[in-house]
Amino acid sequence: MKKKIIILSLQIDQQKWEMSELDKIHESKKFDIEIHECKNFIYPNSSLNYGTRPKKVKILKFKKFEIWKKYMKTSKLFSEQNKKDIIIIDVISSYNNLGPSLNNLFLNLFLKKENFYTIKFESPGLPDNSIKSSQFSIISKLKKFILRLVFSPTYFFGILRMFIINKLLIILRLYPSHLFFSGNLNKTYLKKKFKNIMKISEYSSWEYSKYLMFKKKKKINKTKSKYAVFLADRDFIIKTENQIFDKKGDPYLTINHWQKPLNDFFSKLEKIFRLKIIIAAHPKTILMNDKKHYYPRKVFPNRTLRLISQAEFAITTHSTSLCYAIIFKKPIFFINSKEIEKQNNLNEHIKILSDYLNTKPVNINKEQKKEEIVKLNRVNKTRFKKFEYQFLSSLDNKKVNYKIILNEINKL
């Protein structure tokens, strides 16, 4: 009898399916795979944008937590004997952050109580605000706390709810049975703190694993024309992912202060470096909108890795795809704007990323001297190497992720 894998996801799409290498696990034909989409009861009424769903795999959508729970209890899955042959892969949340949804807390509580074997992945890929949070004074933290409460009360209470839920996660020890993590940054901490709580296995970030697969492909012919790549974020005129905290999720970038200055900045770079800027579309964007916003520049969906491999440099705010630029040792231009600077968390994150790589973000709403821009077109090899080791992969034997995961699952 085949083991059964149940993948818990908000809403699965082809990009997530392939990026998490679930397609490779499915292609192994060693398991019966079933996807449970939980967006409707974890983040109801949110309008997060997703692409097309994967084919030839069973996908079940659940409107309410109680319906999902009933399905799990009344199906053949629930007998103690069958539970031994079931593996739950949770790609909804991380091992230490369940987000602001109470139903996600209840879901994890149910899995723990019923003793299902659960797997989660910890692959941040990028340094985040927690790296420098300890450097902020109590006064600055209190100021930030009050400003959020006054100007963004809905967002504030969403963050507060998440904080309480994550404290309950720790108290109730709602950790997965097995955690896969990437990079050296938290290796010692995870292995020491959770040694007797969950099994810890090391793999690479999804971006690094994708690169390893890319390397094995036939040699790709080099393009004749010089270009740089803009790693586009989600469509800036649709609701942001902040809607999981604040249902409004209003966009904060505008045509006058973002789109037009950004295209002007691209023109300036093209003139200085004598190349073309092309756009690597975000997997969750609305492609027609991107083509309109960046016209006449070319927009390419689902080709980011390949585009960066031959680019002169990359341009980004904080895209995780900058990991490819790190791997290929390409200079990175970090950008922000007046509107981004008002978004404290995002602006902070851009600064942390640029500081880590020993560079500075460019404000596209301000005039930049040519010599200042030229200075940014460089790679600090020491910082890039450290970044790769700390966040992307510290494995000696560089295996692709799905092989590592399959090897561990086969041991069960």
C-alpha positions in Angstrom: 0.0 0.0 0.0 1.3 3.4 -1.0 1.8 6.1 1.7 -0.5 9.1 1.3 0.8 12.7 1.3 -1.7 15.4 2.1 -0.4 18.9 1.2 -2.0 21.7 3.1 -2.0 25.0 1.2 -3.9 28.2 1.1 -4.4 27.8 -2.7 -2.0 25.9 -4.8 -0.8 27.2 -8.1 1.6 25.9 -10.7 4.4 28.2 -9.6 4.1 27.1 -5.9 3.8 23.5 -7.0 7.0 23.6 -9.0 9.0 26.0 -6.7 8.4 23.7 -3.7 9.3 20.7 -5.9 6.1 19.0 -5.1 5.8 18.2 -8.8 8.9 16.1 -8.5 7.6 14.3 -5.5 4.4 13.6 -7.4 6.3 12.4 -10.5 8.1 9.8 -8.3 4.8 7.9 -8.2 5.7 6.6 -4.8 2.8 8.2 -3.0 -0.9 9.0 -3.3 -1.0 12.8 -3.2 -4.0 15.0 -2.2 -4.0 18.8 -1.9 -6.2 20.5 0.7 -6.8 24.2 -0.1 -7.6 26.1 3.1 -7.6 29.7 2.1 -11.4 30.1 2.5 -11.3 29.3 6.2 -7.8 30.6 7.1 -8.0 33.9 5.3 -11.7 34.3 4.2 -12.6 37.2 1.9 -8.9 37.8 1.0 -8.3 38.3 -2.7 -4.7 37.1 -2.9 -3.8 36.6 -6.5 -2.9 33.1 -7.7 -2.0 31.5 -11.0 -3.3 28.3 -12.7 -3.6 25.2 -10.7 -1.4 22.1 -11.3 -3.0 19.3 -13.3 -3.3 15.5 -12.7 -3.4 15.8 -8.9 -6.4 15.6 -6.6 -7.3 19.1 -5.2 -10.0 19.5 -2.5 -11.2 23.0 -1.4 -12.7 23.5 2.1 -14.9 26.5 2.9 -14.8 26.0 6.7 -12.4 24.5 9.2 -15.2 22.3 10.6 -15.8 20.8 7.2 -12.1 20.0 6.8 -11.9 18.6 10.3 -15.0 16.4 9.6 -13.4 15.2 6.4 -10.3 14.2 8.2 -12.2 12.4 10.9 -14.8 10.6 8.8 -12.6 9.5 6.0 -10.5 6.3 6.0 -7.5 8.4 6.9 -8.5 8.6 10.5 -7.9 5.1 11.8 -4.7 4.7 13.9 -3.4 2.1 11.4 -4.0 4.4 8.4 -2.4 7.4 10.2 0.9 5.7 10.1 0.8 5.8 6.3 -0.1 9.5 6.1 2.3 12.4 5.8 1.1 16.0 6.1 3.1 18.6 4.3 2.1 22.0 5.5 3.1 24.9 3.2 0.7 27.4 4.8 2.9 28.6 7.6 6.3 28.1 9.2 7.3 26.2 12.3 7.3 29.3 14.5 4.7 31.6 12.9 1.1 30.6 12.2 0.1 34.1 11.1 -3.0 36.0 12.4 -5.6 33.3 11.7 -7.2 31.5 14.6 -8.3 28.7 12.3 -4.7 28.0 11.4 -4.0 27.6 15.1 -6.9 25.2 15.4 -5.7 23.3 12.4 -2.3 22.8 13.9 -3.8 21.9 17.2 -5.9 19.2 15.6 -2.9 17.7 13.7 -0.9 17.6 17.0 -3.7 16.2 19.0 -4.5 13.4 16.5 -0.7 12.6 16.2 -0.4 13.1 12.4 3.2 13.1 11.0 3.7 16.7 9.8 6.4 18.3 7.8 7.2 22.0 7.4 9.8 23.9 5.6 11.9 26.8 6.9 13.6 28.5 3.9 13.5 32.3 4.4 16.1 32.9 1.6 16.6 36.5 2.8 17.6 38.3 6.1 14.5 39.9 7.7 13.8 42.6 10.1 14.4 40.3 13.1 18.2 40.5 12.4 18.4 44.1 13.5 15.4 44.3 15.8 17.5 43.8 18.9 19.5 47.0 18.0 16.5 49.2 18.3 16.0 51.0 21.7 12.9 50.5 23.9 11.9 54.1 23.1 12.0 53.5 19.3 10.1 50.3 19.6 7.5 52.0 21.8 7.2 54.9 19.2 6.7 52.4 16.4 4.0 50.6 18.5 2.1 53.8 19.2 2.3 55.0 15.5 0.9 51.7 14.3 -1.9 51.8 16.9 -2.9 55.4 15.9 -2.6 55.3 12.1 -3.2 51.6 11.3 -5.4 50.2 14.1 -6.7 47.3 12.0 -3.2 46.3 10.9 -2.0 46.7 14.5 -4.6 44.4 16.0 -3.8 41.9 13.2 -0.2 41.9 14.3 -1.2 41.7 17.9 -3.4 38.7 17.2 -0.5 37.0 15.4 1.8 37.6 18.4 -0.7 36.0 20.8 -1.3 33.0 18.4 2.5 32.4 18.1 2.8 32.5 21.9 0.2 29.8 22.1 2.1 27.9 19.5 5.1 27.9 21.9 3.1 27.1 25.0 1.2 24.2 23.3 4.3 23.1 21.4 2.5 22.9 18.1 5.7 22.2 16.2 5.8 19.8 13.2 7.2 16.3 13.5 9.9 17.1 10.9 11.4 20.4 9.9 13.6 21.0 6.8 15.7 24.2 7.0 18.1 26.0 4.8 21.3 28.0 5.4 23.7 28.2 8.3 22.2 31.2 10.1 19.9 29.3 12.5 21.5 25.8 12.2 23.0 25.7 15.7 19.9 27.2 17.3 17.5 24.9 15.7 19.5 21.7 16.3 20.1 22.6 20.0 16.6 24.0 21.0 14.5 21.5 19.1 16.6 18.4 19.3 14.1 16.5 21.3 11.0 18.2 19.9 11.1 17.6 16.1 13.4 16.0 13.6 15.7 18.5 11.9 17.0 18.0 8.4 19.0 20.4 6.3 18.3 21.3 2.7 18.9 24.4 0.5 16.6 27.3 -0.2 14.1 26.7 -3.0 16.0 29.2 -5.1 19.3 27.5 -4.6 17.8 24.1 -5.4 16.2 25.5 -8.6 19.7 26.7 -9.5 21.2 23.2 -9.0 18.6 21.8 -11.4 19.2 24.6 -13.9 23.0 23.8 -13.8 22.3 20.2 -14.9 20.4 21.3 -18.0 21.9 21.5 -21.5 24.1 24.6 -22.1 22.0 27.6 -22.9 23.2 29.8 -25.7 24.3 33.2 -24.6 22.2 36.2 -25.7 24.0 38.7 -27.9 22.3 41.8 -26.5 23.2 43.3 -23.1 20.4 43.7 -20.6 19.6 44.1 -16.9 16.6 42.6 -15.1 14.0 44.3 -12.9 12.6 41.8 -10.4 9.1 43.0 -10.4 6.9 42.8 -7.3 3.2 41.9 -7.4 1.0 44.2 -9.5 1.2 47.5 -7.5 -2.4 48.5 -8.3 -4.0 45.5 -6.7 -4.5 44.7 -3.0 -1.3 43.9 -1.1 -0.6 40.8 1.0 -1.1 42.9 4.1 -4.8 42.1 3.7 -4.2 39.1 5.9 -3.7 41.6 8.7 -5.9 44.4 7.4 -8.8 43.3 5.1 -8.5 46.6 3.1 -4.9 45.7 1.9 -4.9 49.0 0.0 -2.0 49.5 -2.5 0.5 52.1 -1.4 2.3 52.7 -4.7 0.9 55.1 -7.4 1.4 55.8 -11.0 2.8 59.3 -10.5 5.2 58.5 -7.7 6.2 54.9 -8.6 5.4 53.8 -12.2 6.5 56.9 -14.0 9.7 57.6 -11.9 10.6 53.9 -12.2 10.4 53.9 -16.0 12.4 57.1 -16.0 15.0 55.4 -13.8 15.2 52.5 -16.2 15.8 54.9 -19.0 18.6 56.5 -17.1 20.3 53.1 -16.4 19.9 52.1 -20.1 21.7 55.3 -21.1 24.5 55.0 -18.6 25.3 51.3 -19.1 24.2 51.1 -22.8 21.9 48.1 -22.3 18.1 47.3 -22.2 16.1 46.8 -19.0 13.7 43.8 -19.2 11.1 42.8 -16.6 11.0 39.5 -14.8 7.3 39.3 -13.8 6.3 38.2 -10.3 4.4 34.9 -10.4 1.4 36.4 -8.7 1.1 39.5 -10.9 -1.5 40.3 -13.5 0.6 40.0 -16.6 -1.5 42.3 -18.8 -1.1 45.1 -16.2 2.7 44.6 -16.1 2.9 44.9 -19.9 1.0 48.1 -19.7 2.9 49.6 -16.8 6.4 48.8 -18.2 5.7 49.4 -21.9 7.6 49.4 -24.2 10.0 47.2 -22.2 9.5 43.4 -22.5 7.9 41.5 -19.7 8.8 37.8 -19.2 6.8 35.5 -16.9 8.4 32.4 -15.3 11.9 33.0 -16.6 13.6 34.8 -13.7 16.4 32.3 -13.1 17.4 32.1 -16.8 17.2 35.9 -17.3 19.4 36.6 -14.3 22.0 34.1 -15.3 22.9 36.2 -18.3 22.0 39.7 -17.1 24.5 42.5 -16.4 22.8 43.3 -13.1 19.5 43.0 -11.2 17.2 45.7 -9.9 14.8 45.1 -7.0 13.1 46.4 -3.9 13.2 43.2 -1.9 12.3 40.3 -4.2 13.4 36.8 -3.0 14.5 36.3 -6.6 17.6 38.4 -5.8 18.9 35.1 -4.4 19.6 34.2 -8.1 21.7 37.4 -8.5 23.6 36.3 -5.3 24.3 32.9 -6.7 25.4 34.2 -10.2 27.4 37.0 -8.6 25.5 39.8 -10.3 25.4 43.4 -9.0 22.1 44.3 -7.3 20.5 47.8 -7.5 18.1 48.2 -4.5 15.4 50.8 -5.1 12.9 52.6 -2.9 10.7 55.7 -3.2 9.0 58.3 -1.1 5.9 56.1 -0.8 8.0 53.0 0.1 9.8 55.1 2.8 6.4 55.6 4.5 6.0 51.8 4.8 8.3 51.4 7.8 8.6 47.6 7.6 9.2 47.4 3.9 11.7 50.4 3.9 13.5 48.8 6.9 13.7 45.5 5.0 15.2 47.1 1.9 17.9 48.8 4.1 18.7 45.5 5.9 19.2 43.8 2.5 21.3 46.5 1.0 23.4 46.9 4.2 24.0 43.1 4.3 25.5 43.3 0.7 27.4 46.5 1.5 25.4 48.7 -0.9 22.8 51.5 -0.7 19.2 51.7 -1.9 18.4 54.3 -4.6 15.4 56.5 -4.1 13.9 56.8 -7.6 12.1 60.0 -6.7 15.4 61.8 -6.2 18.0 62.9 -8.7 21.0 60.6 -8.7 24.4 61.6 -10.1 25.8 59.3 -12.8 29.0 58.6 -10.8 26.9 57.5 -7.8 24.9 55.1 -9.9 28.1 53.7 -11.5 29.6 53.0 -8.1 26.6 50.7 -7.2 27.3 48.4 -10.2 29.7 46.1 -8.3 29.8 42.9 -6.3 31.2 42.5 -2.8 32.3 38.9 -3.2 32.8 38.4 0.5 29.3 39.6 1.4 27.7 37.6 -1.4 29.5 34.4 -0.4 28.5 35.0 3.3 24.9 35.6 2.2 24.8 32.4 0.2 26.2 30.3 3.1 24.0 31.9 5.7 20.6 32.0 3.9 20.7 29.8 0.8 22.8 26.6 1.4 25.4 25.5 3.8 25.3 21.9 2.6 28.6 20.2 1.6 26.9 17.7 -0.7 24.7 19.9 -2.9 21.6 17.8 -3.6 18.4 19.1 -5.0 15.7 19.5 -2.4 13.1 16.9 -3.6 15.7 14.2 -3.4 16.6 15.1 0.2 12.9 15.2 1.1 12.1 11.9 -0.7 15.0 10.2 1.0 13.8 11.3 4.5 10.1 10.3 3.7 11.2 6.9 2.5 12.8 6.2 5.9 9.4 6.5 7.7 
